[in-house]
C-alpha cells in the first residue's frame, strides 16, 4: 500500500509535542540503525559508570584543557 508523504506529514501536524517526540524515537531507529558496541567499549562504559558511582569526577573545563579544546 502506497501512502503519499503529504498524508503522513499532515498526520504529524495533528500530533501533540509528546507524540512527535515518541515518533521521532521510532523514526530515528528506522533511519539510523544502531551500531553494535564492542566488548571493549562495554568495559570502558562500565568502568566510567563505576568511577562516577565512586565519586571520581572531572570538571568539563579540566577535560577540555586536557584535550586542548
ChimeraX commands (.cxc) that place a marker at each C-alpha (Angstrom):
marker #1 position 0.00,0.00,0.00 radius 0.5
marker #1 position 1.46,3.34,-1.07 radius 0.5
marker #1 position 0.96,6.31,1.26 radius 0.5
marker #1 position 1.91,9.73,-0.11 radius 0.5
marker #1 position 4.34,11.67,2.07 radius 0.5
marker #1 position 1.91,14.56,2.22 radius 0.5
marker #1 position -0.62,12.36,4.08 radius 0.5
marker #1 position 1.98,11.36,6.64 radius 0.5
marker #1 position 3.12,14.96,7.07 radius 0.5
marker #1 position -0.49,16.07,7.59 radius 0.5
marker #1 position -0.92,13.46,10.31 radius 0.5
marker #1 position 2.26,14.59,12.05 radius 0.5
marker #1 position 0.94,18.15,12.14 radius 0.5
marker #1 position -2.01,16.90,14.23 radius 0.5
marker #1 position 0.16,15.22,16.89 radius 0.5
marker #1 position 0.94,16.67,20.30 radius 0.5
marker #1 position 4.55,17.60,21.12 radius 0.5
marker #1 position 4.83,14.45,23.25 radius 0.5
marker #1 position 3.58,12.30,20.38 radius 0.5
marker #1 position 6.03,13.92,17.98 radius 0.5
marker #1 position 8.86,13.13,20.41 radius 0.5
marker #1 position 7.77,9.48,20.56 radius 0.5
marker #1 position 7.51,9.34,16.78 radius 0.5
marker #1 position 10.99,10.82,16.47 radius 0.5
marker #1 position 12.39,7.97,18.58 radius 0.5
marker #1 position 10.74,5.37,16.35 radius 0.5
marker #1 position 11.76,7.04,13.10 radius 0.5
marker #1 position 15.34,7.57,14.25 radius 0.5
marker #1 position 15.74,3.86,14.96 radius 0.5
marker #1 position 14.42,3.10,11.47 radius 0.5
marker #1 position 16.60,5.60,9.62 radius 0.5
marker #1 position 19.86,5.28,11.55 radius 0.5
marker #1 position 20.49,1.69,12.54 radius 0.5
marker #1 position 22.06,1.15,15.92 radius 0.5
marker #1 position 25.77,0.49,15.93 radius 0.5
marker #1 position 26.99,-2.56,17.75 radius 0.5
marker #1 position 29.05,-1.88,20.84 radius 0.5
marker #1 position 32.25,-3.88,21.14 radius 0.5
marker #1 position 33.13,-5.78,24.34 radius 0.5
marker #1 position 35.97,-3.31,24.88 radius 0.5
marker #1 position 33.58,-0.36,24.65 radius 0.5
marker #1 position 31.19,-2.04,27.08 radius 0.5
marker #1 position 34.06,-2.50,29.55 radius 0.5
marker #1 position 35.03,1.18,29.18 radius 0.5
marker #1 position 31.45,2.30,29.75 radius 0.5
marker #1 position 31.15,0.13,32.86 radius 0.5
marker #1 position 34.47,1.48,34.14 radius 0.5
marker #1 position 33.29,5.05,33.62 radius 0.5
marker #1 position 29.98,4.41,35.38 radius 0.5
marker #1 position 31.82,2.78,38.29 radius 0.5
marker #1 position 34.10,5.84,38.54 radius 0.5
marker #1 position 31.05,8.11,38.66 radius 0.5
marker #1 position 29.45,5.97,41.37 radius 0.5
marker #1 position 32.71,6.09,43.34 radius 0.5
marker #1 position 32.72,9.89,43.16 radius 0.5
marker #1 position 35.62,10.09,40.72 radius 0.5
marker #1 position 34.60,13.00,38.56 radius 0.5
marker #1 position 36.31,15.66,36.45 radius 0.5
marker #1 position 35.12,19.14,35.65 radius 0.5
marker #1 position 34.33,19.71,31.99 radius 0.5
marker #1 position 36.83,22.58,31.93 radius 0.5
marker #1 position 39.61,20.23,33.05 radius 0.5
marker #1 position 38.73,17.73,30.32 radius 0.5
marker #1 position 38.69,20.48,27.69 radius 0.5
marker #1 position 42.07,21.72,28.91 radius 0.5
marker #1 position 43.49,18.20,28.79 radius 0.5
marker #1 position 42.18,17.76,25.23 radius 0.5
marker #1 position 43.36,21.21,24.15 radius 0.5
marker #1 position 39.87,22.49,23.44 radius 0.5
marker link #1:1,2 radius 0.2
marker link #1:2,3 radius 0.2
marker link #1:3,4 radius 0.2
marker link #1:4,5 radius 0.2
marker link #1:5,6 radius 0.2
marker link #1:6,7 radius 0.2
marker link #1:7,8 radius 0.2
marker link #1:8,9 radius 0.2
marker link #1:9,10 radius 0.2
marker link #1:10,11 radius 0.2
marker link #1:11,12 radius 0.2
marker link #1:12,13 radius 0.2
marker link #1:13,14 radius 0.2
marker link #1:14,15 radius 0.2
marker link #1:15,16 radius 0.2
marker link #1:16,17 radius 0.2
marker link #1:17,18 radius 0.2
marker link #1:18,19 radius 0.2
marker link #1:19,20 radius 0.2
marker link #1:20,21 radius 0.2
marker link #1:21,22 radius 0.2
marker link #1:22,23 radius 0.2
marker link #1:23,24 radius 0.2
marker link #1:24,25 radius 0.2
marker link #1:25,26 radius 0.2
marker link #1:26,27 radius 0.2
marker link #1:27,28 radius 0.2
marker link #1:28,29 radius 0.2
marker link #1:29,30 radius 0.2
marker link #1:30,31 radius 0.2
marker link #1:31,32 radius 0.2
marker link #1:32,33 radius 0.2
marker link #1:33,34 radius 0.2
marker link #1:34,35 radius 0.2
marker link #1:35,36 radius 0.2
marker link #1:36,37 radius 0.2
marker link #1:37,38 radius 0.2
marker link #1:38,39 radius 0.2
marker link #1:39,40 radius 0.2
marker link #1:40,41 radius 0.2
marker link #1:41,42 radius 0.2
marker link #1:42,43 radius 0.2
marker link #1:43,44 radius 0.2
marker link #1:44,45 radius 0.2
marker link #1:45,46 radius 0.2
marker link #1:46,47 radius 0.2
marker link #1:47,48 radius 0.2
marker link #1:48,49 radius 0.2
marker link #1:49,50 radius 0.2
marker link #1:50,51 radius 0.2
marker link #1:51,52 radius 0.2
marker link #1:52,53 radius 0.2
marker link #1:53,54 radius 0.2
marker link #1:54,55 radius 0.2
marker link #1:55,56 radius 0.2
marker link #1:56,57 radius 0.2
marker link #1:57,58 radius 0.2
marker link #1:58,59 radius 0.2
marker link #1:59,60 radius 0.2
marker link #1:60,61 radius 0.2
marker link #1:61,62 radius 0.2
marker link #1:62,63 radius 0.2
marker link #1:63,64 radius 0.2
marker link #1:64,65 radius 0.2
marker link #1:65,66 radius 0.2
marker link #1:66,67 radius 0.2
marker link #1:67,68 radius 0.2
marker link #1:68,69 radius 0.2
view
